[in-house]
Every structure is written in C-alpha cells, then in structure tokens.
Amino acid sequence: MTTIHVHDPDGAAHGSAKLTPLPMAGLVIAAWNVLDQAADLPHPHMITVYDTQYLSMQFPGEQASYRAITRWAQRFGGVLTSGPHDTERGPQTWCRLSFDYHGVTVDAYAHIPAEPATT
C-alpha cells in the first residue's frame, strides 16, 4: 500500500478551529463549492452527501482515475492512498484521497480493475 500526505498550507490556519456542523443544505453547497474550485479537474461520476459532515466522491473504475485523484490531491491536499485488493470481481487497486474542506471530510476514491499481465 502506498500513502502520501500532502500538506495544504491554507488548511493549517483552519485546522484548530471548531466549526458548527452544517445542515444538509449547507453540505450540498459545500459539495457545489468544492466542485466549482475543481472546475478544471476531472469530476467524479457520483457524489454522496452525508449528514455526518462527509462527502463521498466516486471516480470511474479506470486507469485515468489514478491521475484524476492525484490532481485533486495536488489541489486540496490530504492523504492519498492506494493498494491492491482481491474482490469477487477480481483483483483491483483501490485509490483513495481524504481531505478536509472547511470542516467537511471529503473522500474521493476509485476501485480500478487490475490490468492484465503482459507476456
């Protein structure tokens, strides 16, 4: 498994502040804002908004998602991990980025099928 911590200098100033939890409408606006700030990046195929101050962004299960999620890490900082997993659909690499967006945890991920071995 590979883990990369990316430091966000803008996030350091906000890290110790206690924020009031957002209502669902505020979380939807947070999702809108994070997508707006990433307008020039590849967008996820599915977004789920949870009332637990959590946004989940699923990227397609394809090789290009590695690069897409890495670009999000460069933009927003956070912890980027990837590692192999055996699933009922066969071997996959799970790529995941977790970062804080103004007190909301954002988890961007993709489950990418392993490429066939070349002979």
Secondary structure as GFF3:
##gff-version 3
##sequence-region A 1 119
A	DSSP	beta_strand	2	6	.	.	.	ID=ss1
A	DSSP	alpha_helix	9	14	.	.	.	ID=ss2
A	DSSP	alpha_helix	24	37	.	.	.	ID=ss3
A	DSSP	beta_strand	46	50	.	.	.	ID=ss4
A	DSSP	beta_strand	54	58	.	.	.	ID=ss5
A	DSSP	alpha_helix	64	76	.	.	.	ID=ss6
A	DSSP	beta_strand	78	87	.	.	.	ID=ss7
A	DSSP	beta_strand	90	101	.	.	.	ID=ss8
A	DSSP	beta_strand	104	113	.	.	.	ID=ss9
###
